[in-house]
Amino acid sequence: MNKRVTIEMPDEMLKLVEEYAAEAGTATDDYLRDVIEQHLEDLNDIAAAEVAMQSIRDGEPTYPLAEVKQRLGLDH
């Protein structure tokens, strides 16, 4: 189910968003939805990277890519 959200932004920002949407060949609403979705994905990736970095700092072992591929049978 979709929900409508209203945001206020300065005229200059809206103009810029509209320009970027036009360059992308999409409607302003679709462009904003895509930008927000990408930002949320980026935040998720950053959080996962921070967890991984903490594991490395805590001394948990790491493995070279070649070894991981071999263990998973992907080295063919």
SEMARDREN-815672 format. One record per residue: residue number from 0; x, z, y negated of N, C-alpha, C, O in turn. Coordinates in Angstrom, 2 decimals. Layout:
// residues N
<NUM; <X; Z; Y>; <X; Z; Y>; <X; Z; Y>; <X; Z; Y>>;
...
//
This chain:
// residues 76
<0; <0.85; 0.00; 1.18>; <0.00; 0.00; 0.00>; <0.89; 0.00; -1.24>; <1.84; 0.78; -1.33>>;
<1; <0.59; -0.85; -2.17>; <1.37; -0.92; -3.41>; <0.72; -0.07; -4.49>; <-0.50; 0.08; -4.54>>;
<2; <1.54; 0.48; -5.32>; <1.09; 1.26; -6.47>; <1.63; 0.62; -7.73>; <2.74; 0.10; -7.75>>;
<3; <0.85; 0.64; -8.77>; <1.28; 0.12; -10.07>; <1.98; 1.23; -10.84>; <1.51; 2.37; -10.87>>;
<4; <3.10; 0.89; -11.45>; <3.88; 1.83; -12.25>; <4.08; 1.20; -13.62>; <4.39; 0.02; -13.73>>;
<5; <3.90; 1.99; -14.64>; <4.12; 1.52; -16.00>; <5.33; 2.23; -16.57>; <5.46; 3.45; -16.47>>;
<6; <6.22; 1.45; -17.18>; <7.38; 2.05; -17.82>; <7.46; 1.55; -19.26>; <7.02; 0.45; -19.59>>;
<7; <8.02; 2.39; -20.08>; <8.26; 2.00; -21.46>; <9.75; 1.73; -21.62>; <10.59; 2.47; -21.09>>;
<8; <10.06; 0.67; -22.35>; <11.45; 0.36; -22.63>; <11.55; -0.28; -24.00>; <10.57; -0.84; -24.50>>;
<9; <12.70; -0.19; -24.61>; <12.88; -0.80; -25.92>; <12.66; -2.31; -25.85>; <12.91; -2.94; -24.82>>;
<10; <12.19; -2.89; -26.94>; <11.94; -4.32; -26.99>; <13.16; -5.13; -26.59>; <13.05; -6.14; -25.90>>;
<11; <14.34; -4.69; -27.04>; <15.57; -5.42; -26.74>; <15.84; -5.45; -25.23>; <16.29; -6.46; -24.70>>;
<12; <15.56; -4.34; -24.56>; <15.77; -4.28; -23.12>; <14.79; -5.20; -22.40>; <15.16; -5.92; -21.48>>;
<13; <13.54; -5.17; -22.82>; <12.53; -6.03; -22.21>; <12.91; -7.49; -22.38>; <12.77; -8.29; -21.45>>;
<14; <13.38; -7.85; -23.56>; <13.78; -9.23; -23.80>; <14.90; -9.63; -22.85>; <14.89; -10.72; -22.29>>;
<15; <15.86; -8.75; -22.67>; <16.97; -9.02; -21.76>; <16.48; -9.16; -20.33>; <16.92; -10.07; -19.62>>;
<16; <15.59; -8.29; -19.90>; <15.03; -8.39; -18.54>; <14.30; -9.71; -18.38>; <14.44; -10.38; -17.35>>;
<17; <13.52; -10.09; -19.37>; <12.78; -11.35; -19.30>; <13.74; -12.54; -19.22>; <13.48; -13.51; -18.51>>;
<18; <14.84; -12.47; -19.96>; <15.84; -13.55; -19.92>; <16.47; -13.64; -18.53>; <16.61; -14.73; -17.98>>;
<19; <16.85; -12.49; -17.96>; <17.44; -12.49; -16.63>; <16.44; -12.99; -15.58>; <16.80; -13.73; -14.67>>;
<20; <15.19; -12.59; -15.72>; <14.16; -13.04; -14.78>; <14.01; -14.56; -14.87>; <13.90; -15.24; -13.85>>;
<21; <13.99; -15.08; -16.08>; <13.86; -16.53; -16.27>; <15.05; -17.26; -15.64>; <14.88; -18.28; -14.98>>;
<22; <16.26; -16.72; -15.85>; <17.46; -17.32; -15.25>; <17.37; -17.31; -13.73>; <17.85; -18.24; -13.07>>;
<23; <16.77; -16.26; -13.17>; <16.63; -16.14; -11.72>; <15.45; -16.96; -11.20>; <15.27; -17.11; -10.00>>;
<24; <14.64; -17.48; -12.13>; <13.48; -18.29; -11.73>; <12.37; -17.46; -11.13>; <11.68; -17.92; -10.22>>;
<25; <12.19; -16.25; -11.62>; <11.17; -15.36; -11.06>; <10.40; -14.67; -12.18>; <10.83; -14.66; -13.33>>;
<26; <9.28; -14.10; -11.83>; <8.47; -13.36; -12.80>; <9.17; -12.05; -13.15>; <9.93; -11.51; -12.34>>;
<27; <8.91; -11.57; -14.33>; <9.54; -10.34; -14.80>; <9.26; -9.17; -13.85>; <10.17; -8.41; -13.52>>;
<28; <8.01; -9.02; -13.42>; <7.67; -7.93; -12.50>; <8.46; -8.03; -11.18>; <8.98; -7.03; -10.68>>;
<29; <8.55; -9.24; -10.64>; <9.28; -9.44; -9.39>; <10.76; -9.15; -9.59>; <11.41; -8.55; -8.73>>;
<30; <11.29; -9.58; -10.73>; <12.71; -9.33; -11.02>; <12.99; -7.83; -11.11>; <13.96; -7.35; -10.52>>;
<31; <12.15; -7.10; -11.83>; <12.34; -5.65; -11.96>; <12.23; -4.96; -10.61>; <13.00; -4.04; -10.31>>;
<32; <11.28; -5.38; -9.79>; <11.14; -4.79; -8.46>; <12.40; -5.03; -7.64>; <12.88; -4.13; -6.95>>;
<33; <12.95; -6.25; -7.71>; <14.18; -6.57; -6.99>; <15.37; -5.74; -7.50>; <16.17; -5.25; -6.71>>;
<34; <15.46; -5.59; -8.82>; <16.56; -4.81; -9.40>; <16.46; -3.35; -8.96>; <17.47; -2.74; -8.61>>;
<35; <15.27; -2.80; -8.98>; <15.08; -1.40; -8.57>; <15.40; -1.24; -7.09>; <16.07; -0.29; -6.69>>;
<36; <14.92; -2.18; -6.27>; <15.20; -2.11; -4.84>; <16.70; -2.17; -4.57>; <17.22; -1.41; -3.76>>;
<37; <17.41; -3.07; -5.25>; <18.86; -3.19; -5.07>; <19.56; -1.91; -5.50>; <20.50; -1.46; -4.84>>;
<38; <19.11; -1.33; -6.59>; <19.72; -0.08; -7.07>; <19.52; 1.04; -6.05>; <20.44; 1.82; -5.79>>;
<39; <18.33; 1.14; -5.49>; <18.07; 2.17; -4.48>; <18.93; 1.96; -3.24>; <19.44; 2.92; -2.67>>;
<40; <19.10; 0.70; -2.83>; <19.98; 0.41; -1.70>; <21.42; 0.80; -2.02>; <22.13; 1.35; -1.17>>;
<41; <21.85; 0.51; -3.25>; <23.20; 0.89; -3.66>; <23.38; 2.40; -3.61>; <24.41; 2.88; -3.14>>;
<42; <22.39; 3.15; -4.09>; <22.47; 4.61; -4.05>; <22.58; 5.12; -2.62>; <23.32; 6.06; -2.34>>;
<43; <21.82; 4.50; -1.71>; <21.88; 4.87; -0.30>; <23.26; 4.58; 0.27>; <23.82; 5.40; 1.01>>;
<44; <23.82; 3.41; -0.06>; <25.16; 3.05; 0.41>; <26.21; 4.03; -0.12>; <27.11; 4.43; 0.61>>;
<45; <26.08; 4.40; -1.38>; <27.03; 5.34; -1.99>; <26.95; 6.70; -1.28>; <27.98; 7.32; -1.00>>;
<46; <25.74; 7.15; -1.00>; <25.58; 8.44; -0.31>; <26.20; 8.39; 1.07>; <26.86; 9.34; 1.49>>;
<47; <26.00; 7.28; 1.80>; <26.60; 7.15; 3.13>; <28.12; 7.12; 3.04>; <28.81; 7.70; 3.88>>;
<48; <28.65; 6.44; 2.03>; <30.10; 6.37; 1.85>; <30.67; 7.75; 1.53>; <31.75; 8.11; 2.01>>;
<49; <29.95; 8.53; 0.74>; <30.42; 9.88; 0.41>; <30.45; 10.76; 1.65>; <31.37; 11.57; 1.81>>;
<50; <29.46; 10.62; 2.53>; <29.46; 11.38; 3.78>; <30.65; 10.97; 4.64>; <31.33; 11.82; 5.21>>;
<51; <30.90; 9.67; 4.72>; <32.03; 9.18; 5.52>; <33.35; 9.67; 4.95>; <34.24; 10.09; 5.69>>;
<52; <33.48; 9.62; 3.63>; <34.72; 10.10; 3.00>; <34.94; 11.59; 3.26>; <36.07; 12.03; 3.47>>;
<53; <33.86; 12.36; 3.23>; <34.00; 13.79; 3.50>; <34.44; 14.01; 4.94>; <35.24; 14.91; 5.21>>;
<54; <33.93; 13.21; 5.87>; <34.36; 13.31; 7.27>; <35.85; 13.04; 7.40>; <36.55; 13.73; 8.14>>;
<55; <36.32; 12.04; 6.67>; <37.75; 11.72; 6.71>; <38.55; 12.87; 6.11>; <39.58; 13.26; 6.67>>;
<56; <38.10; 13.42; 4.99>; <38.79; 14.56; 4.36>; <38.83; 15.77; 5.29>; <39.78; 16.55; 5.29>>;
<57; <37.76; 15.91; 6.09>; <37.68; 17.04; 7.02>; <38.52; 16.82; 8.27>; <38.56; 17.68; 9.15>>;
<58; <39.19; 15.68; 8.34>; <40.10; 15.42; 9.46>; <39.47; 14.79; 10.68>; <40.11; 14.72; 11.73>>;
<59; <38.24; 14.33; 10.57>; <37.63; 13.67; 11.72>; <38.38; 12.36; 11.99>; <38.83; 11.70; 11.06>>;
<60; <38.52; 11.99; 13.26>; <39.33; 10.82; 13.59>; <38.68; 9.52; 13.10>; <37.46; 9.40; 12.99>>;
<61; <39.55; 8.55; 12.81>; <39.11; 7.20; 12.48>; <39.73; 6.25; 13.49>; <40.71; 6.60; 14.15>>;
<62; <39.16; 5.07; 13.62>; <39.62; 4.11; 14.61>; <39.78; 2.75; 13.96>; <38.98; 2.36; 13.12>>;
<63; <40.82; 2.01; 14.35>; <40.99; 0.66; 13.84>; <39.85; -0.24; 14.32>; <39.29; -0.02; 15.39>>;
<64; <39.52; -1.25; 13.54>; <38.42; -2.16; 13.87>; <38.63; -2.80; 15.24>; <37.68; -2.93; 16.01>>;
<65; <39.85; -3.20; 15.54>; <40.12; -3.84; 16.84>; <39.76; -2.92; 17.99>; <39.21; -3.37; 19.00>>;
<66; <40.05; -1.63; 17.85>; <39.72; -0.67; 18.91>; <38.21; -0.49; 19.04>; <37.68; -0.41; 20.15>>;
<67; <37.53; -0.43; 17.92>; <36.07; -0.29; 17.95>; <35.44; -1.51; 18.64>; <34.56; -1.36; 19.49>>;
<68; <35.90; -2.70; 18.27>; <35.38; -3.92; 18.91>; <35.63; -3.90; 20.41>; <34.76; -4.28; 21.20>>;
<69; <36.82; -3.45; 20.80>; <37.15; -3.40; 22.22>; <36.24; -2.41; 22.95>; <35.71; -2.72; 24.02>>;
<70; <36.05; -1.24; 22.38>; <35.20; -0.23; 23.02>; <33.75; -0.69; 23.14>; <33.06; -0.33; 24.09>>;
<71; <33.30; -1.50; 22.17>; <31.93; -1.98; 22.20>; <31.77; -3.31; 22.92>; <30.67; -3.85; 23.03>>;
<72; <32.88; -3.83; 23.43>; <32.83; -5.10; 24.13>; <32.60; -6.29; 23.21>; <32.03; -7.30; 23.63>>;
<73; <33.04; -6.17; 21.98>; <32.84; -7.24; 21.00>; <34.11; -8.01; 20.72>; <34.16; -8.79; 19.77>>;
<74; <35.14; -7.80; 21.51>; <36.44; -8.41; 21.24>; <36.60; -9.77; 21.89>; <37.72; -10.30; 21.92>>;
<75; <35.56; -10.35; 22.38>; <35.65; -11.67; 23.06>; <35.61; -12.79; 22.07>; <35.67; -13.96; 22.45>>;
//
